[in-house]
Amino acid sequence: MEKKYRWVNDSVKIDFPLPKPIQEKVDMLEYYDETEDYGYFDACEVLECYAKHWVPDESITQEQFEKLCDRYCGG
């Protein structure tokens, strides 16, 4: 079976709803990956920094944040 992504860890599934702003960043990361755009790595750092701010107000849990990082930022 051919891998869909080059950098996204497709073995980690995001099985929970994301706030719209985070979902938009995830969509951008997947687009960068599919087009093999090295902007992926900058966008990955942005996702990690941005998503971490959603944990204290419980928009996402710490576990969900870690899952996002595992899938998109290599843990």
Secondary structure, DSSP 8 states (H G I E B T S, - for coil): ---S-SSS-TTS---S---HHHHHHHHHHHHHHHTT-THHHHHHHHHHHHHHTTTTTTSS-HHHHHHHHHHHS--
